Every structure is written in structure tokens, then in C-alpha cells.
Amino acid sequence: MREILRAAADRATAYLEGLDDRAVAPNPDAVARLRALDIPMPDEPTAAESVLRELDEVCSPATIGIAGPRFYGFVIGGSLPTALAANWLASAWDQNTGLYNITPATAVLEQVSLKWMLDLLGLPPDCAGAFVTGTTVAHISALAAARHSVLARAGWNVEADGLFGAPPITVVIGQEAHPTLTKALGVIGLGRNRVIRVPVDAQGRMIASKMPRLSGPSIVCAQAGNLNTGSFDPLREICERGREAGAWIHIDGAFGLWARVAPSRAHLTDGIELADSWATDGHKWLNVPYDSGLAFVRDGDALRAAMAITAEYLPTVSEHRNPSDYTPELSRRARGVDIWAALRSLGRRGVAEMVEKNCRQARRFAEALTGAGYEVLNDVVLNQVMVSFGDPELTNRIIAGIQLDGTCWCGGTVWQGRTAMRISVISWATTDEDVERSIQAILRVAAQERGLD
Ligand SMILES: *Cc1c(COP(=O)(O)O)cnc(C)c1O
């Protein structure tokens, strides 16, 4: 056992150390060689060392360098070495972290990291929390609590009686809401399309004065951190309007909630603490391994009403917090361990510096690209930069060229009808030198492609 685990640690370390010198995009020949995996179900056992070697030799070169310092796609972050190490230890523990009585260590780590995050993020200290796979499931969990609460107030028990015949719920979202929010609304039976969409401004921010007048059971979903622009809805105004009408206010803060930790960005989140629930990711700005999402819910009873199960063979009655009383899953990995390790190692100052650094680096990208004559389409308020190199065809060709060059990786997007390249700076590993190297590569490829124009 010792040998195989050491071998895995050695291979993983060599992989991570190698990321600085290889193309960020997966090697196309290596991707083609993945075909080698497609063999019939083996009849006989294979030695552990061969299994590991096959994985590393066939698959490592076919991975994309998300864990490396120059991946700027999708707003997703890397893994802090301490969080990764803690994740390995937690995998070795193999704790099924549903019930305190069975897995006290990992249950307590969740509880402590929940308390720390509420403090760090400036949310009400007695919020309940769900440690789930990602913001998508955090939305599902928080919105299930919302559904419970607004219908309970209308005299309807949705967990017992379902939605058929229930009083209708008005759901309000911004025109630029993340598609996972509408997916979550669909999953919990509130409908992807029966929502009221509020118009947004040029940065994608909901225009609060255009919110509908609310009455009866209502849920308002606002966004802290637009996937393209990084902009924030006017949270204080939305929360105040929603509260006045007795609506439940839910915030999508998948990465943007972490702006609250950074002194120079915290103003963007002003009023966010007035909401009823918040969804965010640990695997984005906190830089812990996948999968790690979080729902924070002010009314813990509502979340438990939506999520807790009771079955006689399970010791759910306990004075301790049972993690599975708050989540869609029963059996689950110990997500609190990686989060605890990240927070313990960085401290408040370390998290703030990471967020500040990435925001500063995003500004540097914007400055350099603007300086070179390219158009940055968004106000760079956070860590997101959108740049157009000209017409859509040229912009797409330059994005493909940058991915092929391999120094860094940026994806494409269409923002309010305009084709753009998106740069998301959100990794602990990205140094200022990485940013300069990436800028040089982007400008070089752009000049080449324009020369061919
Ligand atoms: C990433 C993201 C999501 C979805 O999060 P997952 O962890 O992928 O489920 C939702 N909203 C926003 C704003 C995001 O950036």
C-alpha cells in the first residue's frame, strides 16, 4: 500500500511541476491516444503500479492545465497545495460524512469551516450551510429552502404535498442570470421559463427599478459576479425592494461572493447580507479541489425542512449537526476538510490577498490590451476581462490561435451580441510574471493573425 500511494503522490507532484513548461491546452496527439483506454472490460486483475502508470502516461498529457498558473477559462481556479494535500488525506480517511455520530471528525471540520466562512464573508453568523458539489446544487438546495418557506407562509407544506395545487410562486431573476440558476429552478419545479426576467444594463446588472411589484409567495434571485463582466447587481436596492414585499432573496455568488473578503472590492457586495440565501463555490476563488459548492441559508429550519430525511435505521436524532440534514445527498465526501485546510492555511489575510492579487492582474490584462489598441468590452471591476480583437471571425481566430500557442488558455464568449475573448484571473498560482508572459503571447498571436487578415 505504501508504495502505490507514494507512487501516486510522486506522479501527481511531477504532473503539477510540469504544468509550467507544457502547453495549457491538452496535447492533440495525447487526446487521440485516449482511444487506447477503450478496451473490453478486463477479465483479469492488473497490478496497482500498472494501473497508475497507464492513467498517468495515457491521461496526464491529455488533461487541460487548469491546475497551472496560466489557465484563464470559465472562472474556475486551481487547487492550493495545502487544500489538495488535505483532500488526499480526507480521501484516505474515506469518511461518509452524512452523520455526526458516525464521522465526527469530518462533521466537525464542516461545522467549523462553515462558521469561519460566515465570519469571513460577513454573512449572518447563525446561517445554516450545505456543503455540496457546486453552485448548481447550492442553488437547488437554497431554492428548495426558499420554496419551503414562501409556501409554508401561504399555508402549504410542499415537502408533503408537492407543487400540484400549491399557491403559485412568483420568481424574479435578472436577464443575465447564470444558466445554472434557471436549471436549478427547473429541477425544483418552479420552471425555467415561467420566471420574470428583469432587464439589465450594459454591464449585465439588473435594473432594480424595473423589478415587478411583488405580492404573495415570491423569490427574487440576484447575482454577485457576472460570468462575463464580473459586475454585481445593485444588491442593496434589490434586497430592500424584495424584503418590503416579503420575498425570499437568493444570491448567485459563485465567485463574486469572495469579493467581500477583499478590502478594495467589498463595496461591490454592499447589502448582500440582507438576502436570505447565498450560493457560492469553494472550487472557484477559494481554490480548493473539485467538487466543492456551498449554500448558506439564513433560516436553517427551512433548509432542514427541505433536505433532512428521517429513516429509522439512521441515527439522525442528535444534538450535533448532521451534514446530510442540509444537503440533497446522504452519502457524501468530506468537503469541509479541503475548505478548512484552505482557510486555516491562508487566514483572512491570505484569502484577501489572493482575491486582491487576481483583481489587480485582471486590470493589468485590460491595461495592456487597451494599450495595444484592442477594445475591452467591460468595466474591469473584479477579475473578468472581455476583449474584442475586431470582427467576430478575427476574434475567434485569435482565440483559437492563443489556445494552440499554449502559453495560456482563454475562452470565447458572446456579450450582448459581440464576440469576445474572456480572461478570468482566479488562480492562487498565477504570478505577475505569468500575466506578463500571457500578455506577450496574446499580443504576439493577435498580431500574427491580423497580419494574415
Ligand atoms: C460557475 C458559476 C455557476 C455554476 O457553478 P458550478 O459550481 O459549476 O455548479 C453559477 N453561477 C455563476 C455566476 C458561476 O460563475
The ligand as a Gaussian input file, in Angstrom:
#p B3LYP/6-31G(d) Opt

LIG

0 1
 C      -19.628000      28.768000     -12.135000
 C      -20.892000      29.501000     -11.897000
 C      -22.071000      28.813000     -11.593000
 C      -22.146000      27.296000     -11.589000
 O      -21.310000      26.748000     -10.629000
 P      -20.943000      25.189000     -10.622000
 O      -20.010000      25.073000      -9.482000
 O      -20.281000      24.919000     -11.951000
 O      -22.197000      24.416000     -10.453000
 C      -23.191000      29.559000     -11.301000
 N      -23.166000      30.904000     -11.335000
 C      -22.052000      31.605000     -11.640000
 C      -22.092000      33.107000     -11.627000
 C      -20.869000      30.924000     -11.941000
 O      -19.764000      31.607000     -12.246000

